[in-house]
Amino acid sequence: MQLTPEQQRLGKDNFHEAVSFTRRSFLVGAAAAVPGLGAAYFGYEHLQGNPVKVGFIGSGDEGSVLLGQHPPAYMDIVAVADLRDLNRVRALHGDGNDVRPGLIKKLGRETAMKIELYRDHRELLKAHPEIEAVVIAVPLCQHARVAIDCLNAGKHVLTEKLMAHSVTECKEMIRIAREKKLLLAVGHQRHYNVLYDNANELIKNGLLGDIKFIRAQWHRNNSFPGRDSWQPAIAKQDRAGLDAMAKELGFKDADELLSKDLGYPSLDKLVKWRLYNNTGGGLMAELGSHQLDACSIFLGKVKPIACQGYGGKNFYGVKGIGSPEQQADDREIDDHVYMTFEFPGPHYAEDKNDITIVTYSSISTNRMEPYGETVFGSRATLIMKQELEAMLYKEASPVTGGGGADQRLYVLNGNDGKPALQASDSTGPSKAAAVADIGQVSRGYTEEMEHFAYCIRTNNFGPIAEGGLRCPGEQGMKDAIMALTSNLAMKHKKRIVFKDEWFDPTNDAVPETDPEIVG
Ligand SMILES: NC(=O)c1ccc[n+]([C@@H]2O[C@H](COP(=O)([O-])OP(=O)(O)OC[C@H]3O[C@@H](n4cnc5c(N)ncnc54)[C@H](O)[C@@H]3O)[C@@H](O)[C@H]2O)c1
């Protein structure tokens, strides 16, 4: 949605005003507690005792973000493992920016240089039995294998999303974690993002009215040559390092080592793993899963009813468009996906008409609206923009015309005792916004790692209501089911009804082998 800077400012003020009404003491209290914002919001405390001893596995693009955001008061990084030489260097030195500062900048040279570096997760596990937990950020096809190796070695696991490459793997991970009595968390960071928590509070308070439609998208533009970060070049140092490792372990070269011992068909597919079906999960796994996760949070974490959609290689697959380099691309994944999901509304059990539609698109040829979710309610519209901004607009009143994108709103107690939105002629800034702006909004990575460590120290295996993990394996599996079933719906061109047994980790039924889909 294209909004003027004034309309955006109003929308942000509206959001903060509404949040301060629905949870006034909480917001102010939390803001005063910055930087412990996450703890104040998500019900954990500062860690008592020693920080949890942690190993990081995978220090590529995302692992380096997590290293930069990790909370030293909760986590003591003992070792980092990465197969690629340059990414091991990157763990220490980062990219020279705030997103990936590197451990030397984050912890100081003396502390950082004590962190030991290994090539693969097995070397790390063998060398450091004292490690209590691992944070895993490796390519999707290896999430399950690496997580299971770590669980079997007695480590609590926080693995990046998508939880695994198949639902079968998700179930196996959950079963082993349960059997070994270890925590299994999945890195869908929106569960730990204060903005999303606040937005959810507005929805729970009914301020948006009836929600019948959510539009989510992640749009990128890779049509300019050299723009696709999903097809990086293979660095000479990485090849040389893996060739040397191969020789040492008795393999011919990097490709043989990777395919015979590490689960990657080749070095090319280790580096460009997102582009191929047996190493990645396409746009729905990489991007869509985040937003379906957000939508399911907004809709009360309910399971979806059904999905259908279209996916195609509409850019990379068309001869005659794009640069020669783009034309030579041999990707298997779709570059444009469009999905529709049916979710149950709050009255669905009594009336099957109560359905909320979520549409999701991810395209590769236009980024006018980069990424976010827009929740269209009968009383207000909520826009979540790139995980960092939230805007709220009242539906214009049919009587007074008040509302819309150009008016400030405030909240009052409605006739029914519940909060209700009112339009205001004032366009002045909200005091609540000033309070909320004290700390820069965190995307949730730090908080998810803090809470993971806190649950380990307090031995909390309970549900969220009892302070447990906000995105445990069971939730991560739900997100994986939505993303992976979307892929099946697009591939088989079917409307797929989600089955309850898929969501039960103790039941072997999974969408990828369901005869009604693939038979
Ligand atoms: N939560 C988010 O917002 C977010 C954002 C981006 C990526 N991710 C997820 O993070 C994961 C990693 O993505 P990325 O962009 O960092 O990929 P990447 O290719 O940049 O990095 C992955 C790294 O893992 C290393 N690796 C692979 N197998 C290994 C093993 N057995 N032992 C040690 N190291 C190993 C590789 O050498 C590589 O450096 C993916 O699952 C991705 O979906 C999450």
The ligand as an SDF file (V2000), in Angstrom:
LIG
                    3D

 44 48  0  0  0  0  0  0  0  0999 V2000
   15.1080  -16.0530   10.5490 N   0  0  0  0  0  0  0  0  0  0  0  0
   15.4020  -15.3760    9.4520 C   0  0  0  0  0  0  0  0  0  0  0  0
   14.9310  -14.2630    9.2470 O   0  0  0  0  0  0  0  0  0  0  0  0
   16.3470  -15.9680    8.4560 C   0  0  0  0  0  0  0  0  0  0  0  0
   16.9350  -15.1500    7.4820 C   0  0  0  0  0  0  0  0  0  0  0  0
   17.8370  -15.7300    6.5770 C   0  0  0  0  0  0  0  0  0  0  0  0
   18.1200  -17.0860    6.6490 C   0  0  0  0  0  0  0  0  0  0  0  0
   17.5010  -17.8500    7.6030 N   0  0  0  0  0  0  0  0  0  0  0  0
   17.7690  -19.2980    7.6730 C   0  0  0  0  0  0  0  0  0  0  0  0
   19.0900  -19.5220    8.1580 O   0  0  0  0  0  0  0  0  0  0  0  0
   19.6410  -20.7110    7.5680 C   0  0  0  0  0  0  0  0  0  0  0  0
   20.9950  -20.3840    6.9310 C   0  0  0  0  0  0  0  0  0  0  0  0
   20.8050  -19.4310    5.9100 O   0  0  0  0  0  0  0  0  0  0  0  0
   22.0180  -18.5470    5.3980 P   0  0  0  0  0  0  0  0  0  0  0  0
   21.4620  -17.4530    4.5830 O   0  0  0  0  0  0  0  0  0  0  0  0
   22.8990  -18.1810    6.5450 O   0  0  0  0  0  0  0  0  0  0  0  0
   22.7810  -19.5800    4.4530 O   0  0  0  0  0  0  0  0  0  0  0  0
   24.3370  -19.5320    4.0640 P   0  0  0  0  0  0  0  0  0  0  0  0
   24.4980  -20.4290    2.9200 O   0  0  0  0  0  0  0  0  0  0  0  0
   24.7720  -18.1120    3.9380 O   0  0  0  0  0  0  0  0  0  0  0  0
   25.0750  -20.1190    5.3600 O   0  0  0  0  0  0  0  0  0  0  0  0
   24.9370  -21.4610    5.7530 C   0  0  0  0  0  0  0  0  0  0  0  0
   26.2860  -21.8870    6.3200 C   0  0  0  0  0  0  0  0  0  0  0  0
   26.1510  -23.1690    6.9370 O   0  0  0  0  0  0  0  0  0  0  0  0
   27.3920  -23.8320    6.7500 C   0  0  0  0  0  0  0  0  0  0  0  0
   27.1930  -25.2730    6.9760 N   0  0  0  0  0  0  0  0  0  0  0  0
   26.4440  -26.1290    6.2510 C   0  0  0  0  0  0  0  0  0  0  0  0
   26.4470  -27.3550    6.7970 N   0  0  0  0  0  0  0  0  0  0  0  0
   27.2420  -27.2920    7.8870 C   0  0  0  0  0  0  0  0  0  0  0  0
   27.6420  -28.2280    8.8600 C   0  0  0  0  0  0  0  0  0  0  0  0
   27.2200  -29.4990    8.8300 N   0  0  0  0  0  0  0  0  0  0  0  0
   28.4760  -27.8210    9.8470 N   0  0  0  0  0  0  0  0  0  0  0  0
   28.9110  -26.5370    9.8930 C   0  0  0  0  0  0  0  0  0  0  0  0
   28.5550  -25.5990    8.9920 N   0  0  0  0  0  0  0  0  0  0  0  0
   27.7240  -25.9610    8.0090 C   0  0  0  0  0  0  0  0  0  0  0  0
   27.7690  -23.4780    5.3290 C   0  0  0  0  0  0  0  0  0  0  0  0
   29.1470  -23.6650    5.1080 O   0  0  0  0  0  0  0  0  0  0  0  0
   27.3580  -22.0190    5.2520 C   0  0  0  0  0  0  0  0  0  0  0  0
   28.4170  -21.1280    5.5330 O   0  0  0  0  0  0  0  0  0  0  0  0
   18.6040  -21.1990    6.5750 C   0  0  0  0  0  0  0  0  0  0  0  0
   17.8320  -22.1970    7.1280 O   0  0  0  0  0  0  0  0  0  0  0  0
   17.7320  -19.9870    6.3120 C   0  0  0  0  0  0  0  0  0  0  0  0
   16.4150  -20.3010    5.9720 O   0  0  0  0  0  0  0  0  0  0  0  0
   16.6530  -17.3200    8.4980 C   0  0  0  0  0  0  0  0  0  0  0  0
  1  2  1  0
  2  3  2  0
  2  4  1  0
  4  5  1  0
  4 44  2  0
  5  6  2  0
  6  7  1  0
  7  8  2  0
  8  9  1  0
  8 44  1  0
  9 10  1  0
  9 42  1  0
 10 11  1  0
 11 12  1  0
 11 40  1  0
 12 13  1  0
 13 14  1  0
 14 15  2  0
 14 16  1  0
 14 17  1  0
 17 18  1  0
 18 19  2  0
 18 20  1  0
 18 21  1  0
 21 22  1  0
 22 23  1  0
 23 24  1  0
 23 38  1  0
 24 25  1  0
 25 26  1  0
 25 36  1  0
 26 27  1  0
 26 35  1  0
 27 28  2  0
 28 29  1  0
 29 30  1  0
 29 35  2  0
 30 31  1  0
 30 32  2  0
 32 33  1  0
 33 34  2  0
 34 35  1  0
 36 37  1  0
 36 38  1  0
 38 39  1  0
 40 41  1  0
 40 42  1  0
 42 43  1  0
M  CHG  2   8   1  16  -1
M  END
$$$$
